[in-house]
């Protein structure tokens, strides 16, 4: 599921997905919400916020991507 939140000025905010052609809504401005990197020492994938703090880890990159989508969709729904 994808959550799109529109602010009063008409801007939409969501996690990018190719399930919906977001370019049909207008010009896109895309920024990474996190960085997902493999930690060779621990053998886990780690999700880092923009300040470098580890937020989540898993041996599966796909699980990290799923966690990222769920985490940020929940934050958008709460806004």
RAWOMO-V593330 format. One line per field, one symbol per residue. phi: phi as a letter, one per 20 degrees, with the letter a starting at -180 (. if undefined). psi: psi as a letter, one per 40 degrees, with the letter a starting at -180 (. if undefined). A space follows every 10 residues. Layout:
phi = ???
psi = ???
This chain:
phi = .dddddegen fdcaefbefc ffffepfecd cfebcdceef femcecedff enefdabafd fffffffggf gffffffef
psi = ihhhhhidee hihihhiedh gdeeeahihh ihdihhihhd defihhhiie eehhdiiieh dddddddddd ddddddde.
